[in-house]
Amino acid sequence: MSAPIKPHWHQPSHPDIQEVIVNDTNFSTKSVSKVELPAFALFAKLSFPPCTMSSEASYATVQIDHGKHIDLNSDLLYLNHSCEPSLEVDAETFEIRVGPNGLRPGDELTVRKYSSSIVD
């Protein structure tokens, strides 16, 4: 298992849309929304930089194709897993979109899988 990533990017990286909550007691993090958006609206665009290509998968990467991953290099790393995610990652357009239920301030920001779009 990989060691947790120490943020090397300016924090907060997305202060208008996301708040990262760190719980040092149980060593966990989560992100909550700071915005209200309708279903399927654009939440964030994955840009290069700060994103970079990675040849290896890890808990901190998003798989975009067979054997291709990206490091987010931003606070978007703190999107947790959910079977009913509030966000969806589109690996073709490099966009993070709001899920079918819309988004309200305070909603936890989650995606379907840690590596987002598993294609391997």
PyMOL CGO cylinders between C-alpha atoms (Angstrom):
from pymol import cmd
from pymol.cgo import CYLINDER

trace = [
    CYLINDER, 0.00, 0.00, 0.00, 1.21, 3.49, -0.83, 0.3, 1, 1, 1, 1, 1, 1,
    CYLINDER, 1.21, 3.49, -0.83, 1.92, 6.07, 1.82, 0.3, 1, 1, 1, 1, 1, 1,
    CYLINDER, 1.92, 6.07, 1.82, -0.56, 8.96, 1.94, 0.3, 1, 1, 1, 1, 1, 1,
    CYLINDER, -0.56, 8.96, 1.94, 0.30, 11.77, -0.42, 0.3, 1, 1, 1, 1, 1, 1,
    CYLINDER, 0.30, 11.77, -0.42, 1.54, 14.96, 1.15, 0.3, 1, 1, 1, 1, 1, 1,
    CYLINDER, 1.54, 14.96, 1.15, -0.08, 17.82, -0.76, 0.3, 1, 1, 1, 1, 1, 1,
    CYLINDER, -0.08, 17.82, -0.76, 2.50, 19.57, -2.91, 0.3, 1, 1, 1, 1, 1, 1,
    CYLINDER, 2.50, 19.57, -2.91, -0.10, 21.87, -4.46, 0.3, 1, 1, 1, 1, 1, 1,
    CYLINDER, -0.10, 21.87, -4.46, -1.43, 25.17, -3.14, 0.3, 1, 1, 1, 1, 1, 1,
    CYLINDER, -1.43, 25.17, -3.14, -4.28, 24.52, -0.73, 0.3, 1, 1, 1, 1, 1, 1,
    CYLINDER, -4.28, 24.52, -0.73, -7.12, 25.01, -1.00, 0.3, 1, 1, 1, 1, 1, 1,
    CYLINDER, -7.12, 25.01, -1.00, -6.95, 24.27, -4.72, 0.3, 1, 1, 1, 1, 1, 1,
    CYLINDER, -6.95, 24.27, -4.72, -10.69, 24.71, -5.41, 0.3, 1, 1, 1, 1, 1, 1,
    CYLINDER, -10.69, 24.71, -5.41, -11.87, 27.11, -2.66, 0.3, 1, 1, 1, 1, 1, 1,
    CYLINDER, -11.87, 27.11, -2.66, -14.98, 28.28, -4.51, 0.3, 1, 1, 1, 1, 1, 1,
    CYLINDER, -14.98, 28.28, -4.51, -16.50, 24.81, -4.92, 0.3, 1, 1, 1, 1, 1, 1,
    CYLINDER, -16.50, 24.81, -4.92, -14.95, 22.44, -2.37, 0.3, 1, 1, 1, 1, 1, 1,
    CYLINDER, -14.95, 22.44, -2.37, -14.02, 22.29, 1.31, 0.3, 1, 1, 1, 1, 1, 1,
    CYLINDER, -14.02, 22.29, 1.31, -11.66, 19.55, 2.50, 0.3, 1, 1, 1, 1, 1, 1,
    CYLINDER, -11.66, 19.55, 2.50, -12.31, 18.35, 6.04, 0.3, 1, 1, 1, 1, 1, 1,
    CYLINDER, -12.31, 18.35, 6.04, -9.42, 16.59, 7.77, 0.3, 1, 1, 1, 1, 1, 1,
    CYLINDER, -9.42, 16.59, 7.77, -10.12, 14.46, 10.85, 0.3, 1, 1, 1, 1, 1, 1,
    CYLINDER, -10.12, 14.46, 10.85, -6.80, 13.87, 12.60, 0.3, 1, 1, 1, 1, 1, 1,
    CYLINDER, -6.80, 13.87, 12.60, -8.46, 11.66, 15.23, 0.3, 1, 1, 1, 1, 1, 1,
    CYLINDER, -8.46, 11.66, 15.23, -9.39, 8.89, 12.83, 0.3, 1, 1, 1, 1, 1, 1,
    CYLINDER, -9.39, 8.89, 12.83, -6.93, 9.85, 10.05, 0.3, 1, 1, 1, 1, 1, 1,
    CYLINDER, -6.93, 9.85, 10.05, -9.61, 10.53, 7.47, 0.3, 1, 1, 1, 1, 1, 1,
    CYLINDER, -9.61, 10.53, 7.47, -10.48, 13.22, 4.97, 0.3, 1, 1, 1, 1, 1, 1,
    CYLINDER, -10.48, 13.22, 4.97, -13.59, 14.14, 3.07, 0.3, 1, 1, 1, 1, 1, 1,
    CYLINDER, -13.59, 14.14, 3.07, -14.75, 16.90, 0.78, 0.3, 1, 1, 1, 1, 1, 1,
    CYLINDER, -14.75, 16.90, 0.78, -18.01, 18.79, 0.91, 0.3, 1, 1, 1, 1, 1, 1,
    CYLINDER, -18.01, 18.79, 0.91, -19.60, 21.02, -1.68, 0.3, 1, 1, 1, 1, 1, 1,
    CYLINDER, -19.60, 21.02, -1.68, -19.65, 24.79, -1.33, 0.3, 1, 1, 1, 1, 1, 1,
    CYLINDER, -19.65, 24.79, -1.33, -22.02, 25.22, -4.29, 0.3, 1, 1, 1, 1, 1, 1,
    CYLINDER, -22.02, 25.22, -4.29, -25.49, 24.31, -5.45, 0.3, 1, 1, 1, 1, 1, 1,
    CYLINDER, -25.49, 24.31, -5.45, -25.61, 22.80, -8.93, 0.3, 1, 1, 1, 1, 1, 1,
    CYLINDER, -25.61, 22.80, -8.93, -28.28, 20.95, -10.92, 0.3, 1, 1, 1, 1, 1, 1,
    CYLINDER, -28.28, 20.95, -10.92, -27.93, 17.34, -12.05, 0.3, 1, 1, 1, 1, 1, 1,
    CYLINDER, -27.93, 17.34, -12.05, -25.18, 16.74, -14.63, 0.3, 1, 1, 1, 1, 1, 1,
    CYLINDER, -25.18, 16.74, -14.63, -23.77, 20.29, -14.37, 0.3, 1, 1, 1, 1, 1, 1,
    CYLINDER, -23.77, 20.29, -14.37, -20.02, 20.76, -14.69, 0.3, 1, 1, 1, 1, 1, 1,
    CYLINDER, -20.02, 20.76, -14.69, -18.39, 20.67, -11.26, 0.3, 1, 1, 1, 1, 1, 1,
    CYLINDER, -18.39, 20.67, -11.26, -14.71, 20.81, -12.29, 0.3, 1, 1, 1, 1, 1, 1,
    CYLINDER, -14.71, 20.81, -12.29, -12.53, 20.42, -15.36, 0.3, 1, 1, 1, 1, 1, 1,
    CYLINDER, -12.53, 20.42, -15.36, -9.43, 18.21, -15.06, 0.3, 1, 1, 1, 1, 1, 1,
    CYLINDER, -9.43, 18.21, -15.06, -6.69, 20.41, -16.55, 0.3, 1, 1, 1, 1, 1, 1,
    CYLINDER, -6.69, 20.41, -16.55, -3.05, 19.71, -17.42, 0.3, 1, 1, 1, 1, 1, 1,
    CYLINDER, -3.05, 19.71, -17.42, -1.44, 21.07, -15.23, 0.3, 1, 1, 1, 1, 1, 1,
    CYLINDER, -1.44, 21.07, -15.23, -2.14, 20.50, -12.41, 0.3, 1, 1, 1, 1, 1, 1,
    CYLINDER, -2.14, 20.50, -12.41, -3.06, 16.98, -13.56, 0.3, 1, 1, 1, 1, 1, 1,
    CYLINDER, -3.06, 16.98, -13.56, -0.19, 14.85, -14.86, 0.3, 1, 1, 1, 1, 1, 1,
    CYLINDER, -0.19, 14.85, -14.86, -0.05, 11.50, -16.62, 0.3, 1, 1, 1, 1, 1, 1,
    CYLINDER, -0.05, 11.50, -16.62, 0.99, 8.50, -14.53, 0.3, 1, 1, 1, 1, 1, 1,
    CYLINDER, 0.99, 8.50, -14.53, 2.14, 5.10, -15.71, 0.3, 1, 1, 1, 1, 1, 1,
    CYLINDER, 2.14, 5.10, -15.71, 1.06, 3.42, -12.47, 0.3, 1, 1, 1, 1, 1, 1,
    CYLINDER, 1.06, 3.42, -12.47, -2.27, 3.12, -10.71, 0.3, 1, 1, 1, 1, 1, 1,
    CYLINDER, -2.27, 3.12, -10.71, -2.60, 4.19, -7.09, 0.3, 1, 1, 1, 1, 1, 1,
    CYLINDER, -2.60, 4.19, -7.09, -5.32, 5.36, -4.73, 0.3, 1, 1, 1, 1, 1, 1,
    CYLINDER, -5.32, 5.36, -4.73, -4.44, 8.89, -5.85, 0.3, 1, 1, 1, 1, 1, 1,
    CYLINDER, -4.44, 8.89, -5.85, -4.91, 8.37, -9.60, 0.3, 1, 1, 1, 1, 1, 1,
    CYLINDER, -4.91, 8.37, -9.60, -7.87, 8.30, -11.96, 0.3, 1, 1, 1, 1, 1, 1,
    CYLINDER, -7.87, 8.30, -11.96, -7.81, 5.64, -14.65, 0.3, 1, 1, 1, 1, 1, 1,
    CYLINDER, -7.81, 5.64, -14.65, -8.67, 7.17, -18.03, 0.3, 1, 1, 1, 1, 1, 1,
    CYLINDER, -8.67, 7.17, -18.03, -7.91, 4.25, -20.37, 0.3, 1, 1, 1, 1, 1, 1,
    CYLINDER, -7.91, 4.25, -20.37, -6.19, 0.85, -20.39, 0.3, 1, 1, 1, 1, 1, 1,
    CYLINDER, -6.19, 0.85, -20.39, -2.88, 1.39, -18.59, 0.3, 1, 1, 1, 1, 1, 1,
    CYLINDER, -2.88, 1.39, -18.59, -3.34, 5.19, -18.50, 0.3, 1, 1, 1, 1, 1, 1,
    CYLINDER, -3.34, 5.19, -18.50, -3.84, 7.10, -15.29, 0.3, 1, 1, 1, 1, 1, 1,
    CYLINDER, -3.84, 7.10, -15.29, -3.70, 10.71, -14.17, 0.3, 1, 1, 1, 1, 1, 1,
    CYLINDER, -3.70, 10.71, -14.17, -2.56, 12.22, -10.91, 0.3, 1, 1, 1, 1, 1, 1,
    CYLINDER, -2.56, 12.22, -10.91, -5.03, 14.92, -9.91, 0.3, 1, 1, 1, 1, 1, 1,
    CYLINDER, -5.03, 14.92, -9.91, -2.44, 17.01, -8.00, 0.3, 1, 1, 1, 1, 1, 1,
    CYLINDER, -2.44, 17.01, -8.00, -5.20, 19.01, -6.33, 0.3, 1, 1, 1, 1, 1, 1,
    CYLINDER, -5.20, 19.01, -6.33, -7.74, 18.80, -3.54, 0.3, 1, 1, 1, 1, 1, 1,
    CYLINDER, -7.74, 18.80, -3.54, -9.94, 16.79, -5.92, 0.3, 1, 1, 1, 1, 1, 1,
    CYLINDER, -9.94, 16.79, -5.92, -7.87, 13.89, -4.59, 0.3, 1, 1, 1, 1, 1, 1,
    CYLINDER, -7.87, 13.89, -4.59, -10.10, 14.01, -1.49, 0.3, 1, 1, 1, 1, 1, 1,
    CYLINDER, -10.10, 14.01, -1.49, -13.26, 12.80, -3.26, 0.3, 1, 1, 1, 1, 1, 1,
    CYLINDER, -13.26, 12.80, -3.26, -14.29, 9.64, -1.43, 0.3, 1, 1, 1, 1, 1, 1,
    CYLINDER, -14.29, 9.64, -1.43, -15.98, 6.47, -2.73, 0.3, 1, 1, 1, 1, 1, 1,
    CYLINDER, -15.98, 6.47, -2.73, -19.72, 5.92, -2.63, 0.3, 1, 1, 1, 1, 1, 1,
    CYLINDER, -19.72, 5.92, -2.63, -22.12, 3.42, -4.16, 0.3, 1, 1, 1, 1, 1, 1,
    CYLINDER, -22.12, 3.42, -4.16, -24.41, 6.43, -4.69, 0.3, 1, 1, 1, 1, 1, 1,
    CYLINDER, -24.41, 6.43, -4.69, -21.90, 9.11, -5.72, 0.3, 1, 1, 1, 1, 1, 1,
    CYLINDER, -21.90, 9.11, -5.72, -22.65, 12.81, -5.84, 0.3, 1, 1, 1, 1, 1, 1,
    CYLINDER, -22.65, 12.81, -5.84, -20.20, 13.30, -8.74, 0.3, 1, 1, 1, 1, 1, 1,
    CYLINDER, -20.20, 13.30, -8.74, -19.25, 11.45, -11.92, 0.3, 1, 1, 1, 1, 1, 1,
    CYLINDER, -19.25, 11.45, -11.92, -15.84, 11.53, -13.63, 0.3, 1, 1, 1, 1, 1, 1,
    CYLINDER, -15.84, 11.53, -13.63, -15.93, 11.58, -17.43, 0.3, 1, 1, 1, 1, 1, 1,
    CYLINDER, -15.93, 11.58, -17.43, -12.56, 10.19, -18.57, 0.3, 1, 1, 1, 1, 1, 1,
    CYLINDER, -12.56, 10.19, -18.57, -13.19, 11.17, -22.20, 0.3, 1, 1, 1, 1, 1, 1,
    CYLINDER, -13.19, 11.17, -22.20, -13.85, 14.87, -21.60, 0.3, 1, 1, 1, 1, 1, 1,
    CYLINDER, -13.85, 14.87, -21.60, -11.72, 15.21, -18.43, 0.3, 1, 1, 1, 1, 1, 1,
    CYLINDER, -11.72, 15.21, -18.43, -14.70, 16.64, -16.56, 0.3, 1, 1, 1, 1, 1, 1,
    CYLINDER, -14.70, 16.64, -16.56, -16.22, 16.02, -13.17, 0.3, 1, 1, 1, 1, 1, 1,
    CYLINDER, -16.22, 16.02, -13.17, -19.99, 16.38, -13.41, 0.3, 1, 1, 1, 1, 1, 1,
    CYLINDER, -19.99, 16.38, -13.41, -22.74, 16.47, -10.80, 0.3, 1, 1, 1, 1, 1, 1,
    CYLINDER, -22.74, 16.47, -10.80, -24.65, 13.22, -10.37, 0.3, 1, 1, 1, 1, 1, 1,
    CYLINDER, -24.65, 13.22, -10.37, -28.37, 12.76, -11.08, 0.3, 1, 1, 1, 1, 1, 1,
    CYLINDER, -28.37, 12.76, -11.08, -29.52, 14.14, -7.70, 0.3, 1, 1, 1, 1, 1, 1,
    CYLINDER, -29.52, 14.14, -7.70, -27.91, 17.56, -8.05, 0.3, 1, 1, 1, 1, 1, 1,
    CYLINDER, -27.91, 17.56, -8.05, -25.60, 19.09, -5.45, 0.3, 1, 1, 1, 1, 1, 1,
    CYLINDER, -25.60, 19.09, -5.45, -26.18, 21.38, -2.46, 0.3, 1, 1, 1, 1, 1, 1,
    CYLINDER, -26.18, 21.38, -2.46, -23.75, 23.15, -0.13, 0.3, 1, 1, 1, 1, 1, 1,
    CYLINDER, -23.75, 23.15, -0.13, -22.61, 20.70, 2.55, 0.3, 1, 1, 1, 1, 1, 1,
    CYLINDER, -22.61, 20.70, 2.55, -23.18, 17.57, 0.44, 0.3, 1, 1, 1, 1, 1, 1,
    CYLINDER, -23.18, 17.57, 0.44, -20.26, 15.16, 0.62, 0.3, 1, 1, 1, 1, 1, 1,
    CYLINDER, -20.26, 15.16, 0.62, -18.36, 14.98, -2.67, 0.3, 1, 1, 1, 1, 1, 1,
    CYLINDER, -18.36, 14.98, -2.67, -18.03, 11.35, -3.74, 0.3, 1, 1, 1, 1, 1, 1,
    CYLINDER, -18.03, 11.35, -3.74, -17.34, 9.29, -6.85, 0.3, 1, 1, 1, 1, 1, 1,
    CYLINDER, -17.34, 9.29, -6.85, -18.24, 5.71, -7.77, 0.3, 1, 1, 1, 1, 1, 1,
    CYLINDER, -18.24, 5.71, -7.77, -14.76, 4.20, -7.42, 0.3, 1, 1, 1, 1, 1, 1,
    CYLINDER, -14.76, 4.20, -7.42, -11.48, 5.43, -5.97, 0.3, 1, 1, 1, 1, 1, 1,
    CYLINDER, -11.48, 5.43, -5.97, -9.86, 5.03, -9.37, 0.3, 1, 1, 1, 1, 1, 1,
    CYLINDER, -9.86, 5.03, -9.37, -13.03, 6.47, -10.90, 0.3, 1, 1, 1, 1, 1, 1,
    CYLINDER, -13.03, 6.47, -10.90, -13.36, 4.77, -14.29, 0.3, 1, 1, 1, 1, 1, 1,
    CYLINDER, -13.36, 4.77, -14.29, -11.98, 1.26, -14.09, 0.3, 1, 1, 1, 1, 1, 1,
    CYLINDER, -11.98, 1.26, -14.09, -11.35, -0.07, -17.57, 0.3, 1, 1, 1, 1, 1, 1,
    CYLINDER, -11.35, -0.07, -17.57, -8.48, -2.56, -17.03, 0.3, 1, 1, 1, 1, 1, 1,
]
cmd.load_cgo(trace, "trace")
